[in-house]
Amino acid sequence: MAKRPKSAGEKILTGLALTLGVLFALPHLGVLVAAFSGSTDTLAALFDTVLLNYAGTTLWLVSLVGFFTFVLGTGTAWLVSMTEFRGRRIFEIALVLPLAFPAYVLAYAYTHLLDHPGIVQSTLRAVTGLGPRDYWFPEIRSLGGATVMLTLVLYPYVYLLARAAFLGQGATTFHAARALGRSPWNAFRTVCIPMARPAIASGVLLAAMETIADFGTVSYFGVQTFATGIYTSWFTLADRAAAAQLALGLLVIALFLAILERTSRGAARYDSARVGQRLARIPLSGGANVAATAFCVLPVLFGVIIPTVALLTMAIGSEQNLFGRRYLAFTSNSLTLAGTAAGLTVLGAIVLGSIQRVAPSFLTRSSLYAARLGYAVPGGVIAVGLIVPFAAFDNALDAAMRAQFGISTGLLVTGSIWLLVGAYMIRFSAAALGAYEGGIAAVSTNMDSASRVLGQGVLATVRRVHVPILQPSLLTALVIVFVDVMKELPATLIMRPFNFDTLAVQAYRLASDERLEGAAVPSLVIAALGLIPVIILCRQVGRRQN
């Protein structure tokens, strides 16, 4: 049969999708070219001094955070899904709230509380009369401290996915294990966890990828990882080639984890979607009830309540004026970047998802896959991968204009807001695509056919049929990307225009100068805005359950 020619709308969507695919693939290509074309002198010096420490610390941090997010996320998910204990309904939502806090914000709060001059140790010395060297106290600025901070804000990934998997399991297999003499704990360990393994593995791998991408926490705690090495090579050593080579190493790790996450998701086919009889919750009483309540209250206490109280106390005692001209500029810059990036990212998700639905091809599928890789690539890697090719373009254009017309064009793209917005789009496009695909899956293709029969083209179908139906999903994507951009630090530090600082940059700068009270003010604003997608997410989960 002859192949149907593409309509004008399909051609427009295809062109936009391919353009986006090139943008999303550019950081990977930029890192590769810069890594192999530059000198390796700095890398060799780093190898003799700190490179192996970067690799070892990164792997240790990823392993520890992965293990503890698995234990905390899976355990709390099973308790609120499969058991009945005091406060269970409150914990269903409260356990998600730490996701609203960036890890570096928790780092600032707990340093203020637990560091040597902090409230806890000062009170300890005042009460006991001990001197600074007369007692041992755990060091917050350490690999262990970074592990705790990242675990507290990342375990909700595992909790959400594991809870959905547990609620989707029928009662038959669990009752069969109980009839064969298994205790509730053994039945959970040998039946429930293996059936939910793909969801749990996806959550753990998401937490691991966020860990390798973290810069603010490890930098403030002095933990040397690949992320801090990239920033040091770029700014301190002024060696872009070395930064690209380190970024390539981090990119390899991130892509390896992304492949594992994809493989794990594909393995979920064996878990039947037919729930059948839902498992009745196991009532807990006595010591079991107290233990379950304590296990669920600890991450909420240390991940939300204590940091919030500490930040509020610090902010009240600071000299930062949230309504002053400087802070209004920081807030305006953050809102401008976040709003622009969120809107364009959601539009990009609509374009990529729509063309894949109406006219799929190898090129559009490749663009879609490149967009999904963004969440696995740290912001520092994206920044290096974009600045290197665009800086070369700007320099080549400036040289040509000088030679031909005697005019200097300077840096047109490098250091611009639009390049920074492009980095945000690459970093967070996967979140927008996930929300779009989750919504469009419920829209029957018969609606597309009916729209076409009524004379509507592809663009009109997307605008008048898909977008109105997908408003809740698109709004969720918009808010999630908006707040993720507000929290993003590495890409903003490297790529922001001169004299264009954001709340995240201001918090990082004040904390780096040990002005933690001042850093609490922008940190609180970021955390408050982070609660918005969490509340929307909780409401959507509740509606699905009902």
Secondary structure, 3 states (H helix, E strand, C coil): CCCCCCCHHHHHHHHHHHHHHHHHHHHHHHHHHHHHHCCCHHHHHHHHHCHHHHHHHHHHHHHHHHHHHHHHHHHHHHHHHHEECCCHHHHHHHCCHHHHCCHHHHHHHHHHHHCCCCHHHHHHHHHHCCCCCCCCCCCCCCHHHHHHHHHHHHHHHHHHHHHHHHHCCEHHHHHHHHHCCCCHHHHHHHHHHHHCHHHHHHHHHHHHHHHHHCCHHHHHHCCCCHHHHHHHHHHHCCCHHHHHHHHHHHHHHHHHHHHHHHHHHHHHHHCCCCCCCECCCEECCHHHHHHHHHHHHHHHHHHHHHHHHHHHHHHHCCCCCCCCHHHHHHHHHHHHHHHHHHHHHHHHHHHHHHHHHHCCCHHHHHHHHHHHHHHHCCHHHHHHHHHHHHHHHHHHHHHHHHHHHCCCCCCCCCCCHHHHHHHHHHHHHHHHHHHHHHHHCCCCHHHHHHHHHCCCCHHHHHHHHHHHHCHHHHHHHHHHHHHHHHHCCHHHHHHCCCCCCCHHHHHHHHHHCCCHHHHHHHHHHHHHHHHHHHHHHHHHHHHHHC
